């Protein structure tokens, strides 16, 4: 065969092999499964034209660019202090012996709560990366002290949406046999079912729907302003925050959320809030509608009227071009004279019944 005929065949073979490898990669279990548009999804007031929608118009990228353009721009944008220059401090406690009404920040948006005997994990990510590839979105060194086997049997794992920094396949697989209930937004149950979690232990929720463990123990899915999608398709699953009510404490978790009118609405609907865990990191002018700048998070906190604020979506991954410590620094500039601003070290237990002061630990690493 002549060389000029052979080269196109070789090229076609390489392209075909690459396409097949890409297909196999996208079909691997870590990507989960495409949700089936069942009656519950189809009847949601937030679902139409084959996708979920926010209550107000929310473009993912506010500058009109495409996702590939935004990705390429992020590769060439120079960022000041995107990561700590040395390992972060963290604490590892014996979780099974923690007192009641305790919270443990596990970095980024992952939390462990023990409230009135109820053991809850929120968006647990124990992997040292938040990506389908271990070389991408790597966690800061020193900030993953816990693994699934460090925790007692969990009553509820709460998943806010299916992005990789909130829904971690290895973590869910490690937790699936020690968790009583998995709560997730509509559509996310498809991933969990593919990963072998029994259907009877999964509760998928629309905004404002509740999971009642008992009369005095309720977890409500609440509105967030964001988007979702684990592979090439976007918004075929829903996103949410959570409001946890027990006889002693009431905790608000925003999930990933841009600022919007829903905070005032939720303040009226939910009533008293003891602790607000609010998205305040990984912000950028290009995605200003889907994450909150610290100034917006503080405004949301004031609107909610919560007694205490604990930052979320910070301190573990660098997913935006701001310095990794900037959210903490900006938040310290606001008036906290009437409310508590809590910044515990990763992994350190924090009592919700005492007004303990927490250290500004990040200043040691600037």
N, C-alpha and C positions, 0 to 999 in steps of 0.2 A: 504493500500500500504506500502511495506517495506521501511524503512528509506533509504537504499542504492539506491533504485529506485527513491525516492522522491527528494533527493539532486540534482541529475543531472537535473531534471525537473525545480527545483527552479533556479538553475544556468542558465539554458537555458532561462528561463523567464526573469531573470535580464539582461542578455546579450541582449535579444531581445528588452526589454524596453529601454535599453541604446542606442541601435542602432536606434530605432525609434525616441527617443528624439534628438539624434544627427542629424538625417535626417531632423526632423522638424526645428531644430535650423538653419541648413544650408539653409533651404528653406524660412527662415523669410525674410521680405522685405529688411532689412538692408543690406543683401548680394547682392542685385540687381538681375540681370538676366544674363544668358549666352548669349553672342552675337551670332547672326546668321551670318554665313559667306556669306554675300551678294556680289554683283558684285564689290562694292567699296573696300571692304576688300580683296577679292580675287585678285583684280587687283593691289593692292598696291605692289610696289617693295620691301617692307620690310616684306611681308607676304609670307611664304611658309611652306610646311609640317605642315599645321594646326596651325601655330603660327607666331607671329611677332618677328623680329630679329633686333639687332643693326647692324650698318654699319661695325663695327669691332667686332671681337670675344669678348664676354663679359660674362664670367661665373659669376653667382650671387655670388657664394662662391669660392674664389680663392685658398682655401686650399684643395679642393676636397671633403669636408665633405658634408653630406646631410643636408637638412633643419631641420629634427628632431634632428640630432646631434648638429647642430649649436644652436638650441633652448635650448637643455639640457645644453650645455656648457655655454650659457649665464646665466642660472639659478645659476650656481655654481661659476661663475667668480666674484671675488670681485672687485668692482669699487670704486675708490676714488671720493668723492663728486659728485655722480650722480644727486643729486637734491639740490636746495638751502635749507638752514636750516631755512629760514623764508620767508614769503610771498614776492614776487617780487613787486616792484613799477610798477604802470601802470597809464595811464591817460585815461579818458573818455571825449571826446569832443562832441559837437553838430555837428554831421557830416553834416547835411543838410545845415549848414551855413559856411562850410569851403570855402576858396577862391580857385580859379582855380589853376591847376598845383600844387596839394598837394598830398602827399602820406602818408598813415597811416600804419605802420607795426602793425599787429595784433598778432604777435608771430608766431614762426615756419615759415612756408611758406605761411602764409595768409597775404594778403595786400588789402587795399582799395586805389584806385587811382581816382582822379578827374582831368582829363586832357582835356583841351579845351572844357569843358562842358560835357565830356563823363565820366560816372560813372561806375567804373569797380571794381569787386571783383575777386581776384585771390586765388584759393584753399581755400575758406573760411571754417574754422572749428571753430564753436562756442561752441561745446560740450567740457566739461572739461576732455575728454579722447579721445584717438585715437585707437579704438579697437571695435570689436563687443561686448565686455563685459566692463561695466563701471568700473570694478575693475582693468582693465589692461591698461597700457600706460596712466596713469593719468597725466594731465597737472600740471605744477608747480602752486602752490597756488598764486593767485593774478594776473594771466596773461590772464584771459578771461573777460575783462571788457565789451565787446560788445556782443549784441545779434542781430538777424536779424531785429527786430523792431526798432533798433537804426539807421538804414540806410534808405535813401530815395529810390525811385524807381531806380533799377539798370539797366543800359543799357546792360551790359554783365557780366556774371559770367564765368570765365575761369577756367577750370579743367585740370590739367596737366596729371593726371593718376588716376587709381582707388584704390590706396592704402588708408588705413583708415585714415592716417594723412593728406590726401589731398582731399578726397571725403567723406564727412560726411553726412550720411543719415538724421539725424534730422535737420542739417543746410540747406540742399537742400530742404527739405520739408517746412521749414519755409520761404525760399526765393522764392519758385516756383511761387507764385502769385504776386511777386513784381519785377520780372526780365523779361526783354524783350527778351534776347537771352542767351542761354547756349552754350558755345563753349567747345568742348572736343575732344580728339583723337579718331580715328576710334575704334569702338567697345564699347566705354564707353556709347554711346547713349542708349544701351540696359538697363543699370541701370536706366537712367533718364526716359525712357519710362515706365518702370515698376513702377516708383514712381509717375506716373501721369502727367509728364510734356508733353505738347502737342508737337507733332513731328515738327510742323512748327516753334517752338521756339528753336529747337536744331540744331546746326550745328556741325557735326563731321568732323574732318580735318585730312588729312595725313600731313606728314612733307612737308613744303614749300607751302601748300595751304593757301589761304588768305580768310578772311571774310571782305568784304568791306562794312562798314556802309555808307560811302559816298566816293567821290573821294579823299578826304584828310584824311580820317579816316580808317585805315586798321589794322587788327590784323592777324598776320601770325603765324601758328604753326611751330615751329622750332625743329630741331633734338636735342634729348637728348640721353644720354647713360645710360640706366637703364633697368627696367623690370616692369611687371605689373601682376595683378591678384588679385581678391578680395576674392576668396575662394580657393578651392583645385586646380583649373586649373591656370596655369601661362601663361602669354604672349598671351592670347586669346583677349586681348585688347592692344592698342598701348599706348605709353607714349610720352610726348613732353614738350617743353618749349614754350614761346610765345614772339613775338616781336610786340610791340604796337606803331603805328605811328599816330601822330596827327599833326596839323599844327605847334604846338609849341614845343612838346617834343617827344622823341623816347626812349622807355623803353624796356630793354631786361630782360626776366625772364627765367632762365635756366631750371626751373623745377628740379626734382631730376635728377642728372646727374653725372656720373663719368667724369674724365678728358679724353679728347680724341682729335683727329684731327679735329673734327667738329667745334671747337671754331675758329680756323684759317679760315676755310671755311666760317663760318657764318660772320666773320669780313669782309671778302671780299664781300660777298653777300649783307649784310645789310647796310653797310656804317656807318655813324655817330651814336653813341649811347650816350645819355645823362646820363642814369642811368642803371647799371647792378645789378640785384638781383640774387645772385649766391649761389647755394648749397655749404655750407662749414661746415656743422656739421653732426653728427651722422655717422662719419666715423669709420672704423675698418680695420685692416690689412686683415681680412677674406673677406671683401666685398669692396676691394680697387678699383674695376672697376665700381662700381655703385653709389658711392658718392665721393665727393672731400674732401681731406684734405685741410686745409686752405692754405697751400703752393701751392697746385694745383689750388685752386680757385683764388689766387692772380695771378698765371701764366695765367690762362684763362682770367682774367680781363685785364691784360696787352696785351694779344693777341687781345682781342676785341677792345682795344683802347677807352674804355668808359671813360666818364668824371668823373663818381662817382660810388662808390661800396657800396651796402647795403647788409649785410649778410642775408642769408635765410637758412631755415632748422635748426634753432638754437633757443635756449632761451625759449622753452615751454614744450618740451617733452624730456625724457631721453631714447633714443632708441639705444644707443651705449655705450661702456664701458669707454669713456673718461669723464673727469670732465665736468660738464655742461657749465662752463664758459671758457673752454680751447680754443674753436675756436676764441672767441673775443680776448683773451690774445695773442694768436699766431699772429693774424692779425695785432695787434698794432705794431709788431716788423718790419713790412715792410716799405718801403719808400713810403710815401704818399705826398711828397712835390709837385708833379705835378698833383695829382688827389685827389678827396675828398673821405674820408672814413667815412661813415655815420652810426652811431649807435644810433638811436632814442630810447627813452623809448617806451615800448609797448603801443600803443594807442595814442601816441603823434603826432599831425600833423606836417609834415615836408614840407616846401616850396621847390619846385624844381626850383624856379626862383631866390632864394637868396642863398648865400654860408654860411648858418647858421652853426655854430659849434654845434655838438651834444655831449652829455655827455658820458663818459665811465661809465655808470650807474651800470654795473655789479660788479665793484670793491667794491661797498658798501656791497656786499653779499658774498664776498670771505672770 
